[in-house]
Amino acid sequence: METSLARTIDNNFDHIRYDAVCKQLLSDKHILAWIIKDHVSECHAMTIEEIIRCIEGDPEASKRAVFPEESNAPMIIGRNTVGFIFFLGIVTYDLLFTVTIPSNEKPVHLIIDIEAQSEFSPGYPLTKRAAYYCARMLSSQKGREFTGMNYGDLKKVYSIFICTDPPQYRMNSVYGYVTVPVISKGHEPSEEYDTQSISFILLGNEEDEEAPSALRLLNVLLTSEKDAKERKRILEEEFGVPMTVRMESEVNEMSDLWRGVENRGIRKGRAEGLATGRAEGRAEGRAEEKLNAIKSLMKKLNFTMEQAMNALDMPESEQERYARLLNQ
């Protein structure tokens, strides 16, 4: 007799493998370099090759074999992704690594966390989770990156969340949060207060020609409905990502897994009576997500219904519908 654990594993196996392959793909230095170029201010003016050379300092020291025939596959090893402080407990990062930018004066050292996140509304604000991760990356540096009162050696940290299945009204967008001074006279040099940055990359439409480079690349890599051959062509021709044995294998597997995840969603939708399949199933899920977001703003921030919908940039054409749903 099949146990509930067995059923859970079976029902989520595609998702588990998808997440694992997703993280493996993101650990490739060419992929990381495009994300860093768009979302790490210190690297905006650098070329992709320059950024690759800066990831984890000496690139030769961070290469490891994934396939026997590729002894020099450019994969990051990364820092220990499990952070522990005895009075705060454990926090686990998806990918945690350093970037060292050469300078005539003093090299710039950055600590970067990349998180692959499927749910945009997991029951808590992702912005607060990202802020917590930044706080932990900062606090954990004492005794490791600096000692005593040498706070000037604190390294800037970045937390970058990649959301693979955001609600429709947030798809294909990027946004972030940085520290800015709020004072009336003068201000300290930016390096004295610019200690953390948070970015969100919300995937959606790979055909959007206006999308920033990293967003376009990640759409092709992680959520495209194109077959593996076409994905690999775009990655190689548009972004210069070498199609090594490892990369080809993982892009192929990602294509298969994405179809598996989508098909499982369609089957689930049918089982629940969503006869129109994937498109309407997704639309219904996102409508519920919007509705929950409105309710949350009304409850937690004491917003009126209209204020909550405006805060979510909801079009007027949709507001009447959600007003009816809220009043049911």
Order of alpha helices (4+ residues) and beta strands (2+ residues): alpha-alpha-alpha-beta-beta-beta-beta-alpha-beta-beta-beta-alpha-alpha-alpha-alpha-alpha-alpha
